[in-house]
């Protein structure tokens, strides 16, 4: 089973501070990786975390505010200097191609590898053999999209005793059955996967939602997610400022997590006004208990649902 973990690289707002860098998160799925947002300093955070960009499949940018995108030219340039040559899917709002064209024209960025660009913030935006990335429009001050990593559904659990009872020898045939292939025994009997596998298991789901006002659409988009990373810029006492600036409060993020019945909530995009995690947790936990406040470099592993 592929390891699946999210490394939060930057957890702050607007500008980097000694404690919190600008928004970015790295999703590692086996040997593949996806980067969500790329604020200033992201490539240094990647180095500090010991992450390898050689298998990076996609970069998903939520919007064009600087704290989410200013690190991207340097990050892509460094990947090229390090010898990266395989294509990378680059997803973002409309205007992404124009932005890259200006960078090329000014000789700020000339990628050494192909960027497969998707100017889209709604629906399926990228797909591979084992997982896909979906987008959802958010309610911010500029066009913005949230993202959902969705692992494809997995075969049911393998019943070893049942397979042995049917005469299947331990070894390669066990693996074939677990991959959904039928096997033929020396006797000529055919054993089908459904004879030894339990019900199909839902693949893992991880959502990255920042920046946005609260949204019913987001609730449906992230429903049942194993891990929801949601912006929580302010405590609820500053709800008017949050709405005016296109953001969500801690209380509202907890309400979204509860309504969407997610497994775990991680709060990010924290204003420098709030320096104590305890006050954030005290606001969230009465509404949604399985909550943590992200710190730069924090890792969250996601196991296959039972």
ZIDA-V478121 format. One record per helix or strand. SS is the DSSP state (h for helix, s for strand). FROM is the first residue (numbers start at 1). TO is the last residue. If there is no record, write none. Layout:
<<SS FROM TO> <SS FROM TO>>
//
This chain:
<<s 4 10> <s 12 12> <s 24 29> <s 32 36> <h 42 48> <h 53 55> <s 56 60> <h 66 69> <h 72 81> <s 88 92> <h 96 105> <s 115 119> <s 123 127> <s 131 137> <s 145 151> <s 154 154> <s 158 158> <h 160 165> <h 172 178> <s 183 184> <s 190 191> <h 193 195> <s 197 197> <s 201 201> <s 205 209> <h 216 221> <s 227 231> <s 234 234> <h 236 245> <s 249 249> <h 250 260> <s 265 268> <s 270 270> <h 277 284> <s 291 293> <s 299 301>>
//
